[in-house]
Structure formats: structure tokens, C-alpha cells
Amino acid sequence: MSFASVKVKNLPPYLFSSFQQKKKELEADGVDVIDLGIGAPDLPAPSFVVDRLAEEAKYAANHRYSTYSGCAEFREAVAHFYKSEYDVDLNPETEVLALIGSKEGIANLMHAVIDPGDTVLVPDPGYPVYRTAVQLAGGVSSPLPLDHSNGYVPLYEQAGQDVMNRAKMMLLNYPGNPTAATVKFDTFLEAIAKAAKHDMLLVHDAAYDMITFNDYEAPSVLQVPNAKDRAVEFGSLSKSFNMTGWRIGYVVGNAEVIKALATLKSNMDTSQFLPIQKAAAAALRSNFSAVEEHNRIYRARMEKLHSGFRELGIRADKPNGTIFLWAQVPDGYSSMEFADKLLNEAGVIVTPGHAFGSRGEGYFRVALTVSEDRLDEVVARMKKLDIKEGSRP
Ligand SMILES: *Cc1c(COP(=O)(O)O)cnc(C)c1O
């Protein structure tokens, strides 16, 4: 007798677990493994946010259940953030919902919007949670192809006319994980037009909205006129404020979708701990100097690794955002072969591109979540490998 459900058994194996297992083995052998695999910031949350959490934790009133949708202070701070950053008006009562991290929200959104058999377009390559969330809700995910040749802007034609007509929902993510691609506003204009033409919901995951470099500013999909008719946008404090473990994010936009998700969630959770919501509100109302400081650090790391890769003959575009470098695997290797080689022969963990979808094959993702010294070490170790000749002729 097996107690695990078919649903759970059908989930794809968690790719990182095999790398993490090998990492443990290598470390037990005394290897100094450098982990550039998992996209979690290494820097601390800003101290004013930590201070606010500590202060709010002292009040008994904050130890009670939050309202299901998140406290007014948090939802108003999200609305304030959208007004000041994007000049987008949001009703904090009906168009903002607090989440226990955006991953939770994205996974539950599928159950709130998708019926069994519904088609959902997911970016390929893209964040793997999208596909598994659709699968868990009984939906069918269909790849929305992205390609280096046009800057990873959606290739709607290649998705197929049938699929475009059938799809109930389309997911996008810019600045993007894993590609680090950033887009101009017209990409969102086109996306909303496509969503309207094919009568689907557009879901934009803006997890890296504030992590940008070189004067690039990421647009919001809600800046498109009437976007709220058919779009929602997810946001998170995790990456921009180094608050991954705090589990606080939000979704904004279409009131019907927000209500459906809030109704579903009210049967599953009771929102996040109030002091965390209030500290996150303080972060969203801050002057973002902490975010700018983090961005300077990520950008310096990115420049360093990019030039190291160039010396090694490894091609990668210089991104304008995210905490990733998306690089081409040298000729002669599959993504998996190259990632294996880096781990076994250099003690460096990267994520093979195919983990993000079939169109990620031929690439690998590096998370810029270690110091510049460690990145120097990565390049030094890679220089000792004979990577110009692949394992296959
Ligand atoms: C990290 C990440 C998330 C999840 O963020 P949480 O708010 O911590 O759940 C969502 N989307 C993308 C693309 C991410 O990289």
C-alpha cells in the first residue's frame, strides 16, 4: 500500500536534489563546492525591515490571525508601490492580495482559475513551478517558445494557432528566470493584445521587477491601458529585499481573479504573520536605497563572471536585470553533461538549461549569489578544465 497520491507520484523529480546529494558527497570528501545553482540571495534583509519585524512582534494584537487577504497596511503599501513606481492605480480592497510568497500564489492561482483539461501557455525556458502548478490543477501546459535570437520575447506563432485559441491563461516573466531577459513596454502591449484576441488571462510574474541595472527600469504589465480587464501581476519581497525565507508576496490586478484566488486561499491558509506583513509594508514604502545597493553588488558580480566567461570562450548576454547569468554550453556537451562536468571536475554547481524546459537545452544558469572572490575562484577552476573539447566529437 502506497500512501502517496497519483498526483504527487506524477510530479517530475526535483532536479536540484540529485545535485544536492552529490554536493554532500563531494563535501564529505573535502571538496570546497561552490553552489551557483539555487537562486536564493546570499545577502541579508535590510536592517530597517528586520527592526520593524522585531518591534511588531512585541504586540499581542499582532499574534492573532491576519485577515485572509492580508492586513490593510500591507495591501495599501502594495497599492502605494504601484502608484509611485508605475503610476498604476489599485484598489487595495479588491485588486491586491497578500501571498505567502509568490510561489504559493502562483500554485494556488491554477486551482482558482483552471479547470481540468484547460490549456495554459508557459514560457519555455521558464520557471519550472509554472508547469508543475498547472499539472497539479489538472490543466495542460503548452510551451510558449522563447529564443535568444529575438531577446526571449514570446514567439506566439510558434506556440501554434490551435493552442493560442484554446489557451485559458498565458504566463510571462520579465526580468526573466532563467534567461535574465528584460523587455520594453511594447512586449506587454503585444501580450495584452494577444490575450484579448484569444480571450485568455495574462499572468505576469514580476519576481525580479526591482533587480535591474544600467538605468533599465522594468515596466509593469498593468501599465498597459485596460490591462486589469485580463491581467494579474505577481510580486515578491523575496529577491529584491533578500527576504526569501520570510514568505511574503502579492498579486495585483483583475478583481475577479483576485477574488477567486482569495476565496480558494481562505479555505487553505490564513495569510502571513502580521509582523512580517507590516515589515514588508515598510520595505515597499522605503526609498529603495537598500535595493539599489544590492543591485550594485549583483551587477559587479555579473560583470566579473561575464568577463571570466568571455576569456573561457563561453558566450552569455550581459543582462539588465535578475540575479542570473544565462550562458551557452560549449560545443560538444549537452546541458546536463556540462553541469555534471562542472560539479565533478570543478566542484561548481550550475543549473542545466533543460531543467527550465526543452528550449533551455544548450544553456546553463548561474545564480550570482556568491561573493566576487568566489566567482574568481569559479573562473580559475574552469580554466583548468579542458572545456573547449566536448565529451562528444
Ligand atoms: C524566486 C521566484 C519566485 C518565487 O518567489 P517567492 O515569492 O519567494 O515564492 C517566483 N517566480 C520566479 C520567476 C522566481 O525566480
The ligand as a MOL file (V3000), in Angstrom:
LIG
                    3D

  0  0  0     0  0            999 V3000
M  V30 BEGIN CTAB
M  V30 COUNTS 15 15 0 0 0
M  V30 BEGIN ATOM
M  V30 1 C 12.1120 33.0500 -6.8690 0
M  V30 2 C 10.9870 33.1300 -7.8510 0
M  V30 3 C 9.6540 33.1260 -7.4340 0
M  V30 4 C 9.2390 32.7830 -6.0120 0
M  V30 5 O 9.3590 33.7670 -5.1450 0
M  V30 6 P 8.7110 33.6650 -3.6930 0
M  V30 7 O 7.9560 34.9390 -3.5750 0
M  V30 8 O 9.8500 33.5340 -2.7630 0
M  V30 9 O 7.8000 32.4890 -3.6340 0
M  V30 10 C 8.6490 33.3140 -8.3660 0
M  V30 11 N 8.9560 33.4540 -9.6610 0
M  V30 12 C 10.2080 33.4370 -10.1060 0
M  V30 13 C 10.4590 33.5870 -11.5540 0
M  V30 14 C 11.2740 33.2630 -9.2170 0
M  V30 15 O 12.5250 33.1850 -9.6760 0
M  V30 END ATOM
M  V30 BEGIN BOND
M  V30 1 1 1 2
M  V30 2 1 2 3
M  V30 3 2 2 14
M  V30 4 1 3 4
M  V30 5 2 3 10
M  V30 6 1 4 5
M  V30 7 1 5 6
M  V30 8 2 6 7
M  V30 9 1 6 8
M  V30 10 1 6 9
M  V30 11 1 10 11
M  V30 12 2 11 12
M  V30 13 1 12 13
M  V30 14 1 12 14
M  V30 15 1 14 15
M  V30 END BOND
M  V30 END CTAB
M  END
